[in-house]
Amino acid sequence: GSEMCIRDSIKDAIATLPESYREAFVMHRFRDMSYKEIAEILGISPKTVDYRIQQALKQLRVDLKDYLPLLLPILFP
């Protein structure tokens, strides 16, 4: 039901992120990697990783504002 719809919306919103933001966000949120690990893999500084993830979250909050109450536990554990 609506659970599926929300999941699709999250997927779509993540898919529309700029690739660099998406990459860092997915590694951190879904693969449980630290900023340091992500930084090493991508060849950037942990500060840049942090910035990209913050930007990704900012965009997701806008794109998913209708679902925000339901998403808080998923996006902001």
ChimeraX attribute file (.defattr): number of C-alpha atoms within 10 A of each C-alpha:
attribute: neighborCount
match mode: 1-to-1
recipient: residues
	/A:1	5
	/A:2	7
	/A:3	9
	/A:4	9
	/A:5	10
	/A:6	16
	/A:7	12
	/A:8	12
	/A:9	15
	/A:10	18
	/A:11	11
	/A:12	14
	/A:13	18
	/A:14	22
	/A:15	11
	/A:16	14
	/A:17	18
	/A:18	13
	/A:19	13
	/A:20	13
	/A:21	22
	/A:22	20
	/A:23	18
	/A:24	25
	/A:25	26
	/A:26	15
	/A:27	16
	/A:28	18
	/A:29	15
	/A:30	8
	/A:31	9
	/A:32	12
	/A:33	15
	/A:34	15
	/A:35	21
	/A:36	15
	/A:37	15
	/A:38	22
	/A:39	18
	/A:40	13
	/A:41	10
	/A:42	14
	/A:43	10
	/A:44	13
	/A:45	14
	/A:46	17
	/A:47	12
	/A:48	15
	/A:49	26
	/A:50	19
	/A:51	14
	/A:52	20
	/A:53	23
	/A:54	15
	/A:55	17
	/A:56	24
	/A:57	19
	/A:58	11
	/A:59	18
	/A:60	19
	/A:61	17
	/A:62	11
	/A:63	18
	/A:64	18
	/A:65	12
	/A:66	11
	/A:67	13
	/A:68	15
	/A:69	9
	/A:70	13
	/A:71	17
	/A:72	11
	/A:73	9
	/A:74	10
	/A:75	13
	/A:76	8
	/A:77	7
